[in-house]
Amino acid sequence: MKRALTLKENYEFRRLYQKGASAVGGGMVLYCRKNRLGHNRLGVTVSVKLGHAVVRNRARRRLREVYRLNQGRLRQGYDMILVARGRTLTASWRELNDTFVRLCRKLDLLEAKQP
């Protein structure tokens, strides 16, 4: 993922936590807020409580991949943060994908289907 398409700065994360909309699912929490850039940006966070570095990096990779696979279906112009939960590590790909799509639908982030 290109650097321009990710959230890196602490103030960006804090602003999204405070002013963004959120939805909670089994394996993750999704925060989102409109940006004025015309493209989406993603941030991924994993708590130290989840495990050591290898475990946290696996959770990050899984969440980034779920986002990448669904990127084409999402509306553009949003900042998003995916927060890993314990079930992020043990859930199947199908569960993670379904959870992500459900959270996006709840926050109205999916593009309307064209006839």
RACORKA-V354529 format. One record per residue. SS is DSSP state (helix for helix, strand for strand, loop for the rest). Layout:
ss
SS
SS
This chain:
ss
loop
loop
helix
helix
helix
strand
loop
loop
loop
helix
helix
helix
helix
helix
helix
helix
helix
helix
helix
loop
strand
strand
strand
strand
loop
loop
loop
strand
strand
strand
strand
strand
strand
strand
loop
loop
loop
loop
loop
loop
strand
strand
strand
strand
strand
loop
loop
helix
helix
helix
loop
loop
helix
helix
helix
helix
helix
helix
helix
helix
helix
helix
helix
helix
helix
helix
helix
helix
helix
helix
helix
helix
helix
strand
loop
loop
loop
strand
strand
strand
strand
strand
strand
strand
loop
loop
helix
helix
helix
helix
loop
loop
helix
helix
helix
helix
helix
helix
helix
helix
helix
helix
helix
helix
helix
helix
loop
loop
loop
strand
loop
loop
loop
loop
loop
